[in-house]
Amino acid sequence: LTTSGIIQKSSNVGVVKISQLIPPQEMWELYTKLGFGQAPRFGFPGPAAGRVRPWKSWRPVEYANMAFGHGLSVSLLQMARSYMIFARNGDMIPLSFVKVDEEPAGQQIISPKTAAQVRTMLESVVSPEGTASRAQVAGYRVGGKTGTAQKIVNGRYSQTSYVGSFVGIAPMSKPRFVIAVMVDDPKGAVHTGGGVAAPTFADLAANALRAVNVPPDSSITDIIIPETPLEESL
């Protein structure tokens, strides 16, 4: 698989292979810049810091696990904020639950070129060939990434309890929204992010885009969902 294919198909093996090209300290520094392991500051009580252990204590198996989302903990708000670097030009601005008069200065995390390349990859995830075909929105280009994580039960990863998530951006031509959806311990026949969270993203994005009169940026009006949608790995 290419890098784009690894994202589109949600290949854990592919992500681990990419991670082996990145020094642990560099990965930890990126997580830190994204705000993982730190309580977000937005002026309201109750923010969760999550957990990212210092890189010097990582064992090889933990390093591999963290590449695809295990071995660390983050809140849904932290996940949504991290996607800001893709919705914007690689920079991140502080969170606020109240309207601000002027846009705050951003911190550059990745280059604008890299942000644009990742947006293209995220858009491929919602195609009929990706893991989030159910996240498609008629008339709009959207993109995002599915996530399926095993829950910790009695100190161990459960084989029956999961968290399904999808974090998406809309519209991709000129992003206005980052929408994060998490389903805690889904009980139906499907438990993956592409199956339980992506459809909710599609509904929320469609309503939000029309509520603020964002013009359509796609001529596609017929949503194509495979009879057996591709499911992501854990």
C-alpha positions as CSV (number, residue, x, y, z in Angstrom):
1,L,0.0,0.0,0.0
2,T,1.0,3.6,-0.6
3,T,0.8,6.0,2.3
4,S,-2.6,7.2,1.0
5,G,-3.7,3.5,0.8
6,I,-2.7,2.9,4.4
7,I,-4.9,5.7,5.5
8,Q,-7.8,4.8,3.2
9,K,-7.8,1.1,4.2
10,S,-6.8,1.8,7.9
11,S,-3.9,-0.6,7.8
12,N,-2.3,-1.0,11.3
13,V,0.6,-2.9,9.7
14,G,1.2,0.0,7.3
15,V,1.1,2.6,10.0
16,V,3.5,0.6,12.2
17,K,6.0,0.4,9.3
18,I,5.8,4.2,8.8
19,S,6.3,4.7,12.5
20,Q,9.6,2.7,12.4
21,L,11.0,5.5,10.2
22,I,10.3,8.1,12.9
23,P,12.4,8.4,16.1
24,P,10.3,7.9,19.3
25,Q,11.2,11.4,20.6
26,E,10.0,13.0,17.3
27,M,6.6,11.2,17.6
28,W,6.3,12.2,21.3
29,E,7.1,15.8,20.4
30,L,4.3,15.8,17.7
31,Y,1.8,14.3,20.2
32,T,2.8,17.0,22.7
33,K,2.4,19.8,20.1
34,L,-1.1,18.5,19.3
35,G,-2.0,18.8,23.0
36,F,-2.1,15.1,23.8
37,G,-1.4,14.4,27.5
38,Q,-2.3,18.0,28.4
39,A,-5.6,19.4,29.6
40,P,-6.9,21.7,27.0
41,R,-7.4,25.3,28.1
42,F,-10.8,26.7,27.1
43,G,-12.0,28.5,30.3
44,F,-14.5,25.8,31.4
45,P,-14.1,23.2,34.2
46,G,-13.5,19.5,33.7
47,P,-11.0,19.2,30.8
48,A,-9.3,15.8,30.6
49,A,-5.6,15.6,30.0
50,G,-5.4,12.0,28.8
51,R,-2.2,10.1,29.0
52,V,1.0,9.9,26.9
53,R,4.0,8.4,28.7
54,P,7.5,9.9,28.2
55,W,9.1,8.5,25.1
56,K,12.2,7.2,26.9
57,S,10.0,4.6,28.6
58,W,8.5,3.3,25.4
59,R,9.2,-0.4,24.6
60,P,9.1,-1.4,20.9
61,V,5.7,-3.0,21.2
62,E,4.3,0.1,22.9
63,Y,5.8,2.3,20.2
64,A,4.1,0.2,17.5
65,N,0.8,0.3,19.4
66,M,0.9,4.1,19.8
67,A,1.3,4.5,16.0
68,F,-2.2,3.2,15.5
69,G,-3.9,4.6,18.6
70,H,-3.4,2.1,21.4
71,G,-1.1,2.7,24.4
72,L,-2.2,6.3,25.0
73,S,-5.5,8.0,25.9
74,V,-7.1,11.2,24.5
75,S,-10.5,12.8,24.8
76,L,-12.8,13.4,21.9
77,L,-12.2,17.1,22.2
78,Q,-8.4,16.6,21.9
79,M,-9.0,14.4,18.8
80,A,-11.2,17.1,17.2
81,R,-8.6,19.8,18.0
82,S,-5.8,17.7,16.5
83,Y,-7.5,17.6,13.1
84,M,-7.5,21.4,13.1
85,I,-4.0,21.2,11.5
86,F,-5.5,19.4,8.5
87,A,-8.5,21.7,8.2
88,R,-6.3,24.7,8.4
89,N,-2.9,25.1,6.8
90,G,-0.9,23.0,9.2
91,D,-1.4,25.4,12.2
92,M,-3.4,25.2,15.4
93,I,-5.2,27.9,17.3
94,P,-6.5,27.8,20.9
95,L,-9.9,26.4,21.7
96,S,-12.7,28.7,22.8
97,F,-16.3,28.0,23.7
98,V,-17.2,31.7,23.4
99,K,-17.0,34.0,20.4
100,V,-13.7,35.9,20.0
101,D,-13.4,39.2,18.3
102,E,-10.1,38.4,16.6
103,E,-8.7,35.2,15.4
104,P,-5.8,34.2,17.7
105,A,-2.3,33.6,16.4
106,G,-1.7,30.0,15.4
107,Q,1.2,27.6,16.1
108,Q,2.6,25.9,13.0
109,I,2.7,22.2,13.6
110,I,3.1,20.8,10.0
111,S,3.7,22.5,6.7
112,P,0.8,23.8,4.6
113,K,1.9,21.3,1.8
114,T,1.7,18.4,4.2
115,A,-1.7,19.5,5.5
116,A,-3.0,19.6,1.9
117,Q,-1.6,16.1,1.2
118,V,-3.3,14.7,4.3
119,R,-6.6,16.3,3.3
120,T,-6.5,14.4,0.0
121,M,-5.8,11.2,1.9
122,L,-8.6,11.8,4.4
123,E,-11.0,12.4,1.5
124,S,-10.2,9.0,0.1
125,V,-11.3,7.4,3.3
126,V,-14.9,8.3,2.7
127,S,-14.9,7.0,-0.9
128,P,-16.6,3.6,-1.7
129,E,-13.1,2.0,-1.4
130,G,-12.4,3.5,2.1
131,T,-13.4,2.6,5.6
132,A,-15.9,5.5,6.0
133,S,-18.1,5.3,2.9
134,R,-21.1,5.9,5.2
135,A,-19.6,9.4,6.0
136,Q,-20.4,10.7,2.5
137,V,-22.5,13.9,2.2
138,A,-24.5,14.5,-0.9
139,G,-23.3,17.6,-2.7
140,Y,-20.2,18.1,-0.5
141,R,-16.6,16.9,-0.4
142,V,-15.8,15.6,3.0
143,G,-13.0,13.6,4.6
144,G,-11.9,12.1,7.8
145,K,-10.6,9.0,9.6
146,T,-12.2,6.1,11.3
147,G,-11.1,4.7,14.6
148,T,-11.9,1.5,16.5
149,A,-10.2,1.0,19.9
150,Q,-10.5,-1.8,22.4
151,K,-11.6,-0.6,25.8
152,I,-9.6,-1.2,28.9
153,V,-11.4,-3.5,31.3
154,N,-9.8,-4.6,34.5
155,G,-6.4,-3.4,33.3
156,R,-6.5,-5.3,30.0
157,Y,-7.7,-4.6,26.5
158,S,-11.2,-6.1,26.1
159,Q,-12.1,-8.4,23.2
160,T,-15.8,-7.5,23.4
161,S,-15.9,-3.8,24.3
162,Y,-14.9,-1.1,21.9
163,V,-15.0,2.6,21.2
164,G,-16.0,3.5,17.6
165,S,-15.1,7.0,16.3
166,F,-14.9,9.2,13.3
167,V,-13.3,12.6,13.0
168,G,-14.1,14.5,9.8
169,I,-13.7,17.7,8.0
170,A,-16.3,19.5,5.8
171,P,-16.2,20.8,3.1
172,M,-12.8,19.7,1.9
173,S,-12.4,22.4,-0.7
174,K,-12.6,25.1,2.0
175,P,-12.9,23.6,5.4
176,R,-15.4,25.1,7.8
177,F,-16.1,22.3,10.3
178,V,-14.2,19.6,12.2
179,I,-16.8,17.2,13.6
180,A,-15.8,14.4,16.0
181,V,-18.2,11.5,16.8
182,M,-17.5,8.8,19.4
183,V,-19.8,5.8,20.2
184,D,-18.8,4.2,23.5
185,D,-19.3,0.5,23.7
186,P,-21.7,0.0,20.7
187,K,-23.9,-3.0,21.2
188,G,-25.2,-3.7,17.7
189,A,-23.8,-6.1,15.1
190,V,-21.3,-3.5,14.0
191,H,-18.8,-1.8,16.4
192,T,-16.3,-0.1,14.1
193,G,-16.0,3.6,13.7
194,G,-16.9,3.4,10.0
195,G,-20.1,1.6,10.9
196,V,-21.3,3.4,14.0
197,A,-19.8,6.9,14.0
198,A,-19.4,7.8,10.3
199,P,-23.2,7.9,9.6
200,T,-23.7,10.3,12.5
201,F,-20.9,12.5,11.1
202,A,-22.7,12.6,7.8
203,D,-26.0,13.7,9.3
204,L,-24.3,16.4,11.5
205,A,-22.1,17.7,8.6
206,A,-25.1,17.9,6.2
207,N,-27.1,19.9,8.7
208,A,-24.2,22.2,9.7
209,L,-23.2,23.0,6.1
210,R,-26.8,23.9,5.2
211,A,-27.4,25.8,8.4
212,V,-24.6,28.3,7.6
213,N,-25.3,28.3,3.8
214,V,-22.1,26.7,2.7
215,P,-22.4,26.3,-1.1
216,P,-22.0,22.7,-2.4
217,D,-18.5,21.9,-3.7
218,S,-19.3,18.5,-5.4
219,S,-21.6,17.5,-8.2
220,I,-22.1,14.1,-6.7
221,T,-25.6,13.7,-5.4
222,D,-25.9,9.9,-5.3
223,I,-24.2,8.3,-2.3
224,I,-22.5,5.0,-3.1
225,I,-22.1,2.7,-0.2
226,P,-20.8,-0.9,-0.9
227,E,-23.0,-3.7,0.2
228,T,-20.2,-4.8,2.4
229,P,-18.4,-1.7,3.5
230,L,-14.7,-2.1,4.3
231,E,-14.0,-2.3,8.0
232,E,-10.9,-0.9,9.6
233,S,-8.4,-2.8,11.6
234,L,-8.2,-2.3,15.3
